[in-house]
């Protein structure tokens, strides 16, 4: 089987390999989180607004910090992730945080075989869709799990970011989805010195691909915003120009780094 065709197992192993380093990292600050700090950023909080009593499906939740943060705001949250080590850690973290958030371990394309429920909100964010080869299937999944008039709240790294090489010195990749990108990496974005080597398979998705997949599957766009910074210090050659706002030092505000979408199921 080719690496591309075996992407689920390869990426599951990749994410399993990251979990221990991520839990120990300053990036995720588990100690501060358990003391009550939220892991959510102003970008998504402004889009979510009052979610008390809302049911939320959180796709690709990693080890559940955002899911638990959403639950702390009064939502009934179900998080989903491919990595069994991440979901095991999510359940432990929820217990420590005395959270009602619940978790499912599966590839999200297989979620209909694990969950039979409709939600008020589907939430997904930051580094989620590059792991998915088929955005039409992704958008259909979102539509199928939403209640009528339910909404998608989505924040993601901008596809322009993924065009550059790791040091943001030259264009290294196609803006458009031209097929699977197979990479190996030392360390991880949360700890670049972590003693792990990762192999993974990912895909680039341009804005039109994202938007048209949502429209095709019955979702009406309410807002589309682009931001000239990242709320995470997860790239190389960054500078923090305001608290929790990072840019590529030599590119300043010249490129978009994040975008957000709110869309409602018709």
Rosetta blueprint (number, residue, H / E / L):
1 X L
2 X L
3 X L
4 X L
5 X L
6 X L
7 X H
8 X H
9 X H
10 X H
11 X H
12 X H
13 X H
14 X H
15 X H
16 X H
17 X H
18 X H
19 X H
20 X H
21 X H
22 X H
23 X H
24 X H
25 X L
26 X L
27 X L
28 X L
29 X L
30 X H
31 X H
32 X H
33 X H
34 X H
35 X L
36 X L
37 X L
38 X L
39 X L
40 X L
41 X L
42 X H
43 X H
44 X H
45 X H
46 X H
47 X H
48 X H
49 X L
50 X L
51 X L
52 X L
53 X L
54 X L
55 X E
56 X E
57 X E
58 X E
59 X E
60 X L
61 X L
62 X L
63 X L
64 X L
65 X H
66 X H
67 X H
68 X H
69 X H
70 X H
71 X H
72 X H
73 X L
74 X L
75 X L
76 X E
77 X E
78 X E
79 X E
80 X E
81 X E
82 X L
83 X L
84 X H
85 X H
86 X H
87 X H
88 X H
89 X H
90 X H
91 X H
92 X H
93 X H
94 X H
95 X H
96 X H
97 X L
98 X L
99 X L
100 X L
101 X L
102 X E
103 X E
104 X E
105 X E
106 X L
107 X L
108 X H
109 X H
110 X H
111 X H
112 X H
113 X H
114 X L
115 X L
116 X L
117 X L
118 X L
119 X E
120 X E
121 X E
122 X E
123 X E
124 X E
125 X E
126 X L
127 X L
128 X L
129 X H
130 X H
131 X H
132 X L
133 X L
134 X L
135 X H
136 X H
137 X H
138 X H
139 X H
140 X H
141 X H
142 X H
143 X H
144 X H
145 X H
146 X E
147 X E
148 X E
149 X E
150 X E
151 X E
152 X E
153 X E
154 X E
155 X E
156 X E
157 X E
158 X L
159 X L
160 X L
161 X H
162 X H
163 X H
164 X E
165 X L
166 X L
167 X L
168 X L
169 X L
170 X L
171 X E
172 X L
173 X L
174 X L
175 X L
176 X L
177 X L
178 X L
179 X L
180 X L
181 X E
182 X E
183 X E
184 X E
185 X E
186 X E
187 X L
188 X E
189 X L
190 X L
191 X E
192 X L
193 X L
194 X L
195 X L
196 X L
197 X E
198 X E
199 X E
200 X E
201 X E
202 X E
203 X L
204 X L
205 X L
206 X L
207 X H
208 X H
209 X H
210 X H
211 X H
212 X H
213 X H
214 X H
215 X H
216 X H
217 X L
218 X L
219 X E
220 X E
221 X E
222 X E
223 X E
224 X E
225 X E
226 X E
227 X E
228 X L
229 X L
230 X E
231 X L
232 X L
233 X L
234 X L
235 X L
236 X L
237 X L
238 X E
239 X E
240 X E
241 X E
242 X E
243 X L
244 X L
245 X E
246 X E
247 X E
248 X E
249 X L
250 X L
251 X L
252 X L
253 X L
254 X L
255 X L
256 X L
257 X L
258 X E
259 X E
260 X E
261 X E
262 X E
263 X E
264 X E
265 X E
266 X L
